[in-house]
């Protein structure tokens, strides 16, 4: 019995490390902090599942902490077929982390200045938060939500760059978001999704230089 339990534990933790979990948690914290303090306050939406989540929150008044799990599960069913079980396992940790940090940030008052009067600054800042946060998660082999899983599947199937796949899903959701966001705001959202898409792609694919001769490159 003990041998079976040990084998099961090894199988569950295979491919995971404290370093990988740390960067997943860090990415989730950065991403959700930006969305909660910038996107949700200024009305500048993201694309993909994040944008869809904000769309649902606007019309149905459902908290993002609950929406994300449902939307993500739907996309992960598709990702399992093309990206395998290891991706799903790592993504489960990252998805729960994203949901957890949404819940944490909701307990605090806004922690950044209100950029509603400066939509371009909000678009750039929001894109940086999402790009860096999600990029860290994707680099660890997981996803922050269903939009990442969907973009990774599209990139895998079509052999196109990840940034192009993100832009495809983002633009689709942004068109739907015209139902509650003015065209001028959508223009700023395009700035956000462009920055975040290329940042995610860059962080995922960049080969970090060795810190010193003989050192190991960063994971």
C-alpha positions, -999 to 999 in steps of 0.1 A, spaced: 0 0 0 28 24 9 46 15 -23 15 23 -44 10 56 -25 47 65 -31 44 57 -68 12 79 -70 29 108 -53 59 106 -77 35 105 -107 15 136 -94 46 156 -86 65 146 -117 77 176 -137 70 199 -107 96 217 -86 94 244 -59 111 268 -84 84 261 -110 56 265 -85 71 298 -72 72 313 -107 36 302 -113 25 319 -81 45 350 -89 30 352 -124 -5 347 -111 0 375 -85 14 399 -111 -13 392 -137 -43 394 -114 -30 425 -96 -29 444 -129 -63 432 -140 -80 440 -107 -63 474 -102 -62 486 -138 -84 468 -162 -115 465 -140 -113 501 -129 -106 518 -162 -129 497 -185 -100 487 -207 -105 450 -213 -82 422 -223 -90 397 -250 -94 359 -248 -109 344 -217 -98 373 -196 -118 397 -217 -147 372 -218 -145 371 -180 -147 409 -178 -176 408 -203 -195 383 -182 -187 403 -150 -201 435 -166 -234 420 -178 -241 393 -152 -223 408 -122 -205 375 -114 -171 377 -96 -141 368 -117 -129 344 -90 -159 321 -99 -160 327 -137 -124 318 -144 -127 282 -132 -157 274 -155 -143 290 -186 -109 275 -180 -122 240 -176 -140 242 -210 -108 252 -228 -87 227 -210 -107 198 -223 -95 208 -258 -59 214 -246 -57 179 -230 -60 164 -265 -32 184 -280 -9 194 -252 -11 163 -229 -17 155 -193 15 173 -179 3 206 -193 -31 201 -176 -15 192 -143 7 223 -143 -22 245 -155 -44 232 -127 -20 247 -102 -17 280 -122 -55 283 -126 -62 278 -90 -34 303 -82 -51 329 -105 -84 323 -89 -69 326 -54 -51 358 -61 -82 374 -76 -99 366 -43 -70 380 -23 -69 413 -43 -107 417 -40 -103 420 -2 -82 452 -6 -91 487 -18 -75 498 -50 -37 498 -46 -28 518 -77 -38 554 -89 -70 555 -109 -59 557 -145 -94 562 -160 -85 597 -172 -54 583 -188 -65 553 -209 -33 550 -229 -12 548 -197 -37 523 -184 -35 502 -216 3 501 -215 5 494 -177 -22 467 -180 -5 451 -209 28 450 -190 12 434 -159 -6 407 -179 23 401 -203 48 396 -176 25 376 -153 11 353 -179 45 350 -196 60 336 -164 33 310 -161 34 299 -197 72 296 -195 67 271 -167 47 249 -190 12 259 -178 -14 285 -184 -31 312 -164 -64 305 -179 -83 291 -208 -72 318 -232 -36 306 -228 -46 270 -233 -66 279 -264 -38 301 -278 -12 274 -272 -34 248 -289 -39 271 -319 -1 277 -320 6 240 -318 -19 230 -345 -12 258 -370 26 261 -362 22 299 -360 39 321 -334 22 322 -300 17 360 -303 -3 355 -335 -25 329 -318 -31 353 -288 -41 381 -311 -66 360 -330 -85 350 -298 -81 385 -283 -95 403 -314 -125 379 -314 -134 388 -278 -127 425 -283 -153 426 -311 -179 411 -286 -168 437 -260 -181 464 -283 -214 456 -267 -204 476 -236 -171 493 -243 -170 523 -267 -149 520 -298 -123 545 -285 -118 522 -254 -115 492 -276 -87 509 -295 -68 512 -262 -76 475 -255 -58 467 -288 -27 484 -273 -30 462 -242 -35 429 -260 -7 437 -285 18 444 -257 7 414 -236 7 390 -266 43 399 -276 55 399 -240 41 365 -233 57 351 -265 90 368 -257 92 355 -221 82 320 -232 108 317 -259 137 338 -248 169 320 -240 182 336 -209 220 343 -209 241 325 -184 248 346 -154 284 334 -152 307 311 -171 296 275 -165 263 285 -149 230 271 -159 206 292 -179 174 302 -161 144 278 -165 
